[in-house]
Amino acid sequence: MTSGARKSRRSIRRGRALLVAPVLAATIGGGIAMSQPASAAARPDAHRFLSAVVPCESGGNPGVVNEIGAGGLFQFLPSTWRGVGGQGLPQHASAAEQWKRAHILYAQQGTSPWYASKSCWGSKI
């Protein structure tokens, strides 16, 4: 085989790799992207879910703080509170602000942040 033929075969292999990589990435990424709406569609209505969480997490007291420092209606940890744009501490924010931040967190993570209290809210949604 001549060196020209070897180079040609390498070029074909590279060309195939360059073609396959984006197709593979799109296939994998597309599958992931397609699974997101399905899981989001399976989520309960945000307001209904969060309304069920409040009595379980805080008993409806917007100023309550637990022993590990989670506070407010939805028992936000300070780092989670800041992660959804909250300022200061959640237990010092208005109830409306706590609801707003809880909706943001729910949109980002679904029910998982409140999984520990699922035995309380699970039958209410």
Backbone as CSV, one residue per row, in Angstrom:
resi,resn,N_x,N_y,N_z,CA_x,CA_y,CA_z,C_x,C_y,C_z
1,MET,0.854,-1.178,0.000,0.000,0.000,0.000,0.895,1.234,0.000
2,THR,0.556,2.204,-0.755,1.361,3.409,-0.852,1.036,4.343,0.303
3,SER,1.949,5.239,0.594,1.707,6.195,1.683,0.522,7.100,1.349
4,GLY,0.291,7.351,0.087,-0.856,8.167,-0.326,-2.169,7.475,-0.005
5,ALA,-2.220,6.146,-0.193,-3.434,5.390,0.108,-3.683,5.378,1.618
6,ARG,-2.581,5.232,2.426,-2.723,5.244,3.888,-3.266,6.582,4.363
7,LYS,-2.746,7.647,3.818,-3.215,8.986,4.189,-4.684,9.154,3.833
8,SER,-5.069,8.624,2.680,-6.458,8.739,2.248,-7.386,7.995,3.213
9,ARG,-6.969,6.781,3.645,-7.792,6.013,4.588,-7.890,6.739,5.931
10,ARG,-6.767,7.323,6.401,-6.803,8.083,7.657,-7.751,9.266,7.537
11,SER,-7.733,9.907,6.394,-8.625,11.045,6.180,-10.083,10.609,6.217
12,ILE,-10.378,9.452,5.644,-11.745,8.936,5.657,-12.162,8.634,7.090
13,ARG,-11.250,7.985,7.857,-11.570,7.670,9.257,-11.814,8.949,10.065
14,ARG,-10.948,9.935,9.880,-11.139,11.207,10.570,-12.464,11.844,10.179
15,GLY,-12.769,11.782,8.898,-14.024,12.345,8.417,-15.219,11.661,9.050
16,ARG,-15.136,10.334,9.163,-16.222,9.588,9.808,-16.337,9.984,11.277
17,ALA,-15.197,10.096,11.956,-15.204,10.477,13.370,-15.809,11.861,13.542
18,LEU,-15.457,12.769,12.640,-15.998,14.121,12.725,-17.502,14.137,12.460
19,LEU,-17.969,13.211,11.665,-19.395,13.119,11.382,-20.133,12.409,12.510
20,VAL,-19.549,11.332,13.031,-20.215,10.523,14.054,-20.296,11.265,15.384
21,ALA,-19.249,11.976,15.763,-19.233,12.641,17.074,-20.414,13.594,17.267
22,PRO,-20.687,14.510,16.343,-21.835,15.398,16.548,-23.177,14.657,16.535
23,VAL,-23.288,13.646,15.702,-24.528,12.875,15.645,-24.741,12.151,16.970
24,LEU,-23.672,11.547,17.496,-23.751,10.859,18.774,-24.095,11.840,19.891
25,ALA,-23.445,12.983,19.907,-23.722,13.995,20.935,-25.173,14.470,20.845
26,ALA,-25.667,14.678,19.645,-27.052,15.126,19.471,-28.029,14.051,19.930
27,THR,-27.683,12.793,19.650,-28.552,11.693,20.060,-28.608,11.595,21.572
28,ILE,-27.458,11.630,22.200,-27.407,11.542,23.661,-28.044,12.782,24.271
29,GLY,-27.635,13.945,23.810,-28.193,15.190,24.331,-29.678,15.297,24.082
30,GLY,-30.122,14.849,22.927,-31.536,14.879,22.611,-32.336,13.997,23.541
31,GLY,-31.769,12.843,23.875,-32.449,11.954,24.815,-32.561,12.583,26.178
32,ILE,-31.518,13.258,26.603,-31.542,13.929,27.894,-32.538,15.081,27.859
33,ALA,-32.473,15.862,26.801,-33.385,16.997,26.685,-34.834,16.527,26.629
34,MET,-35.067,15.408,25.953,-36.430,14.911,25.847,-36.929,14.376,27.190
35,SER,-36.009,13.893,28.038,-36.465,13.365,29.320,-36.839,14.483,30.290
36,GLN,-36.285,15.674,30.126,-36.593,16.774,31.031,-38.068,17.158,31.010
37,PRO,-38.657,17.424,29.841,-40.062,17.798,29.862,-40.957,16.701,30.430
38,ALA,-40.602,15.446,30.176,-41.425,14.364,30.697,-41.407,14.375,32.217
39,SER,-40.227,14.553,32.819,-40.173,14.570,34.277,-40.856,15.826,34.816
40,ALA,-40.700,16.932,34.107,-41.364,18.159,34.536,-42.878,17.999,34.421
41,ALA,-43.330,17.304,33.378,-44.764,17.101,33.197,-45.332,16.210,34.298
42,ALA,-44.515,15.329,34.838,-44.979,14.420,35.884,-45.036,15.104,37.248
43,ARG,-44.479,16.288,37.354,-44.489,17.020,38.624,-45.888,17.515,38.948
44,PRO,-46.204,17.551,40.252,-47.478,18.161,40.636,-47.446,19.672,40.386
45,ASP,-48.598,20.276,40.311,-48.707,21.724,40.181,-47.890,22.385,41.292
46,ALA,-47.092,23.370,40.950,-46.173,24.002,41.904,-46.892,24.558,43.126
47,HIS,-47.926,25.338,42.924,-48.594,25.962,44.066,-49.260,24.912,44.965
48,ARG,-49.848,23.934,44.340,-50.488,22.860,45.116,-49.444,22.101,45.926
49,PHE,-48.339,21.759,45.282,-47.275,21.038,45.980,-46.723,21.871,47.134
50,LEU,-46.356,23.118,46.852,-45.754,23.960,47.884,-46.732,24.222,49.035
51,SER,-48.018,24.310,48.720,-49.024,24.470,49.776,-49.061,23.248,50.695
52,ALA,-48.799,22.080,50.149,-48.752,20.859,50.959,-47.469,20.789,51.786
53,VAL,-46.398,21.377,51.282,-45.099,21.345,51.967,-45.082,22.239,53.209
54,VAL,-45.686,23.404,53.124,-45.607,24.400,54.202,-45.970,23.844,55.579
55,PRO,-47.111,23.190,55.750,-47.420,22.689,57.094,-46.432,21.628,57.575
56,CYS,-45.872,20.902,56.646,-44.923,19.840,57.007,-43.572,20.408,57.421
57,GLU,-43.126,21.435,56.723,-41.795,21.988,56.968,-41.770,22.996,58.117
58,SER,-42.792,23.844,58.183,-42.718,24.959,59.136,-43.969,25.152,59.983
59,GLY,-44.988,24.364,59.734,-46.248,24.575,60.439,-46.888,25.905,60.074
60,GLY,-46.467,26.488,58.951,-47.021,27.758,58.503,-46.367,28.985,59.115
61,ASN,-45.283,28.798,59.868,-44.589,29.905,60.527,-43.432,30.392,59.647
62,PRO,-43.544,31.584,59.048,-42.489,32.068,58.146,-41.190,32.431,58.851
63,GLY,-41.206,32.562,60.179,-40.000,32.950,60.911,-39.308,31.812,61.636
64,VAL,-39.797,30.596,61.449,-39.228,29.456,62.176,-37.850,29.072,61.622
65,VAL,-36.978,28.617,62.529,-35.643,28.139,62.169,-35.450,26.791,62.858
66,ASN,-34.948,25.798,62.131,-34.724,24.498,62.762,-33.308,24.392,63.322
67,GLU,-33.007,23.249,63.910,-31.724,23.076,64.602,-30.502,23.106,63.693
68,ILE,-30.677,22.902,62.386,-29.518,22.970,61.484,-29.434,24.303,60.735
69,GLY,-30.327,25.219,61.058,-30.261,26.549,60.463,-31.151,26.776,59.263
70,ALA,-31.954,25.778,58.879,-32.907,25.979,57.790,-34.058,26.820,58.331
71,GLY,-34.529,27.760,57.538,-35.543,28.664,58.045,-36.643,28.993,57.068
72,GLY,-37.695,29.555,57.637,-38.814,30.038,56.846,-39.860,28.971,56.583
73,LEU,-40.847,29.351,55.798,-41.965,28.470,55.476,-41.519,27.153,54.850
74,PHE,-40.486,27.228,54.025,-40.051,26.066,53.250,-38.747,25.469,53.770
75,GLN,-38.275,25.981,54.907,-37.053,25.502,55.554,-35.852,25.516,54.595
76,PHE,-35.608,26.683,54.043,-34.449,26.883,53.183,-33.178,26.883,54.018
77,LEU,-32.167,26.181,53.560,-30.827,26.385,54.102,-30.341,27.718,53.547
78,PRO,-29.533,28.462,54.292,-29.062,29.760,53.780,-28.398,29.673,52.406
79,SER,-27.622,28.621,52.160,-26.954,28.492,50.853,-27.968,28.262,49.731
80,THR,-28.993,27.493,49.991,-30.038,27.258,48.988,-30.811,28.548,48.737
81,TRP,-31.094,29.263,49.815,-31.799,30.544,49.718,-31.038,31.501,48.803
82,ARG,-29.739,31.620,49.034,-28.917,32.497,48.187,-28.861,31.978,46.753
83,GLY,-28.859,30.654,46.604,-28.801,30.041,45.276,-30.000,30.346,44.404
84,VAL,-31.121,30.667,45.009,-32.320,31.033,44.237,-32.571,32.535,44.272
85,GLY,-31.531,33.286,44.643,-31.602,34.742,44.586,-32.050,35.439,45.846
86,GLY,-32.229,34.681,46.935,-32.647,35.302,48.186,-31.538,36.123,48.818
87,GLN,-31.918,37.159,49.533,-30.977,38.027,50.252,-31.181,37.821,51.746
88,GLY,-30.111,37.904,52.508,-30.222,37.729,53.958,-30.570,36.292,54.291
89,LEU,-31.439,36.118,55.282,-31.875,34.784,55.698,-33.345,34.589,55.359
90,PRO,-33.736,33.386,55.014,-35.125,33.168,54.595,-36.147,33.509,55.679
91,GLN,-35.830,33.239,56.924,-36.780,33.500,58.004,-36.993,34.996,58.243
92,HIS,-36.142,35.847,57.677,-36.318,37.296,57.795,-37.035,37.895,56.588
93,ALA,-37.251,37.089,55.576,-37.935,37.563,54.365,-39.454,37.470,54.555
94,SER,-40.159,38.251,53.773,-41.626,38.191,53.830,-42.097,36.822,53.339
95,ALA,-43.312,36.476,53.719,-43.891,35.212,53.252,-43.978,35.202,51.724
96,ALA,-44.321,36.348,51.136,-44.414,36.432,49.668,-43.062,36.156,49.021
97,GLU,-41.994,36.690,49.599,-40.651,36.454,49.067,-40.260,34.983,49.224
98,GLN,-40.636,34.381,50.329,-40.343,32.961,50.533,-41.077,32.102,49.502
99,TRP,-42.310,32.442,49.229,-43.066,31.724,48.198,-42.410,31.880,46.829
100,LYS,-41.998,33.094,46.526,-41.353,33.358,45.235,-40.113,32.488,45.076
101,ARG,-39.275,32.445,46.113,-38.031,31.661,46.052,-38.329,30.165,46.026
102,ALA,-39.380,29.737,46.707,-39.755,28.321,46.692,-40.210,27.902,45.288
103,HIS,-40.932,28.788,44.599,-41.342,28.500,43.220,-40.128,28.368,42.311
104,ILE,-39.134,29.212,42.513,-37.904,29.128,41.714,-37.205,27.799,41.977
105,LEU,-37.065,27.439,43.245,-36.400,26.180,43.599,-37.170,24.988,43.042
106,TYR,-38.484,25.028,43.143,-39.309,23.943,42.605,-39.131,23.827,41.091
107,ALA,-39.079,24.952,40.400,-38.880,24.934,38.944,-37.524,24.325,38.590
108,GLN,-36.528,24.562,39.424,-35.179,24.044,39.168,-35.035,22.575,39.537
109,GLN,-35.612,22.169,40.685,-35.307,20.850,41.237,-36.510,19.970,41.526
110,GLY,-37.704,20.452,41.258,-38.882,19.638,41.526,-39.090,19.418,43.012
111,THR,-39.552,18.259,43.366,-39.884,17.958,44.761,-38.672,17.555,45.596
112,SER,-37.548,17.288,44.962,-36.395,16.718,45.677,-35.896,17.532,46.875
113,PRO,-35.924,18.860,46.878,-35.442,19.565,48.068,-36.268,19.284,49.326
114,TRP,-37.477,18.819,49.150,-38.361,18.564,50.283,-38.629,17.068,50.477
115,TYR,-37.764,16.251,49.942,-37.971,14.802,49.995,-38.027,14.275,51.429
116,ALA,-37.256,14.874,52.332,-37.206,14.387,53.715,-38.576,14.442,54.392
117,SER,-39.433,15.340,53.967,-40.765,15.445,54.588,-41.860,14.823,53.723
118,LYS,-41.480,13.999,52.767,-42.458,13.406,51.849,-43.517,12.590,52.580
119,SER,-43.169,11.967,53.694,-44.166,11.184,54.421,-45.308,12.070,54.912
120,CYS,-45.040,13.341,55.084,-46.076,14.296,55.506,-46.868,14.825,54.305
121,TRP,-46.187,15.323,53.264,-46.889,15.961,52.159,-47.308,14.996,51.051
122,GLY,-46.721,13.814,50.998,-46.965,12.885,49.896,-48.419,12.559,49.647
123,SER,-49.188,12.416,50.696,-50.605,12.050,50.518,-51.493,13.259,50.265
124,LYS,-50.912,14.461,50.328,-51.711,15.683,50.186,-51.707,16.266,48.784
125,ILE,-50.909,15.694,47.906,-50.854,16.252,46.553,-51.452,15.304,45.532
